[in-house]
Amino acid sequence: MRAVWIRAQVLSWKRRSGFDKIDLYTRGTLHSVVWMTILSQVLLAVTRPVRDSGAPVVLIAGTVLAAVGQGLCGRILVARALDNYLGGPPVGRRLIVTGAVLFLANASGVLALCSYTGVERFPELQLALGAVTVPFMTSFVLLMPVWTAALLQAATVAGISSGVASAGGNDSSVLSTLLGVAFGSALVSVTVRLSAWSLDVMSKLRDAQEVETRLAVAEERLRFGRDMHDVLGRNLAVIALKSELAVELAQRGKPTALDQMIEVQRIARASQQEVRDVVRGYREADLGTELLGAQGVLRAAGIECAVQGDGGELPAPVQSALGWAVREAATNVLRHGDPRRCDIRLETSRDGVRLVVENDGVTPDKAVVTGGGSGLHGLRERLAAVGGSLEAGPTGEGLFHLTAAVPLPSPRNTAHSPLEER
C-alpha cells in the first residue's frame, strides 16, 4: 500500500506544470517552517527544567495549546496571505486578529514559564522566543508593506526583550534575546518575502506567455482575413457594378447586357479560383515557414527549441508533407506533458529525408502512443501520399520521439540521357 501511495504521489508531481511545482514547493516550505517552530517550542515547554520548576500544569498545558493553536491558525493565514500577495482575495480581519491573539498568548506563556524556571535555567530561551514569533510573522510580512512589517517586528522584539527582563533576566540575557529574536525574525521575513516575490514573478511570466500565444493566433487570423478581403473585395465590387449595368442594359433592351453578364460570370469564376489559391496557401504547409513558426511558438511557450536544416531544395510535395509533420509535432509538444526542450532535425540523404522531433517532459498518462490520435492518423495519410512513413511514441525517461521519413526520387529517374534529348 505504501508503494502504491508513493507511486501515486510521484505521478501527481510529474503531472504538474513547472509553475505548479514551484508553487507547491514554496507553500510546502512556508508551512514546514511554521510547524517546525511550533514543534520546537512545544518540546522546549515540556522539558525537565520546566516540569521541575513548580510551574502549574495548567500554565504548561495552556502554553502548549496556544502554540498548537498558533500553528493551526498560521497554516490558514500563510495560505491566504500568499494568495492575497499573488493577487487573490483579501484576508479577513477576524483571522488576523485571531492569529495576533494566539501569538500574544503563546509568547506570554513562554515568558511566564521562564519566570518559574529562571532565565538562566530555561532551555534554549532565545530559540523558544524566536520560534514564538515565526508563525504569525510569516503571514504578516506578506499582508503589510515592508516598513510597516519592520516596525511591528521591532516592537515585537522590544516587547519580548522587556518580558525577559521582567522575568528576572540580566543585561546579558536581555541583549542575547534581543539580538537572537531580531536576527531570526528578520531572516524569516526576508526569506518569506523573497519566496513570495519569486512566485509572483513566475506567475506573471506564465500569464505573459499565454497572452503571447493568444496574440500569435489572433494575428494569424487577422492575416487570413486580410488576404481574403484583398482577394474578394475588388472582384465583388466589380461584379456588383457590372450586374447593375447589365440590369440597366437589359431594361433598355440592348444586347450588350449579355456581354456584361458573361463578364460577371468570368470574374466570379476567377474569384473562386483566387479563393482556392488563398485557402490552399493557408492549408498547405511550407516546410521552412513551419520550422520557423514551430520554433517561435515553442519559445513563446517557454520551451527551448533548436532547429537543424531547412529543406529548401526538397520537392514541393515533400516539403508540404513534412511541413504538416512539423506542425503536428509542435502541437503535440504544447499539449502533452511539461516539456522544457524540443529538438527538431531535418536529415537529408541521397535516398530520402527524415524529420526527427524529440522533446522531454512527457508523463506516462499524457504520452501519445503510436497509432492513437486523429492528428497522427491524418499525418500518416499525408506522408503515405508521398510514399513516406511515421513513427511516434514515448522512448522512456520522459522523452517523446517522432520520426517522419519520406523517400526522394532517384536522380537517375529524373535526369534525361543525351540520347533521349536527341
SULQUIGI-V462586 format. One line per field, one symbol per residue. burial: + if it has 24 or more other ideal C-beta (glycine too) atoms within 12 Angstrom, else -. Layout:
burial = ???
This chain:
burial = -------------+--+++--++--++-+++-+++-++-+++-++++-++--+-+---++--++-++++++-++++++++++++++----+---++-+++-++++++++++++++++-+-+++++++++++++++++++++++-----+--++--++-+++-++--+-+---++-+++-+++-+++-++--++-++--++-++-----+---+-----------------++--+---+--+---+-------------+---+--+---+---+---------+++++++++++-+++++++-+-+-+++--+--++++++++++++++++++-++++-++++++-+---++++++++++++--+++----+-++--++-++--+-+++++-+----++++++++++--------------
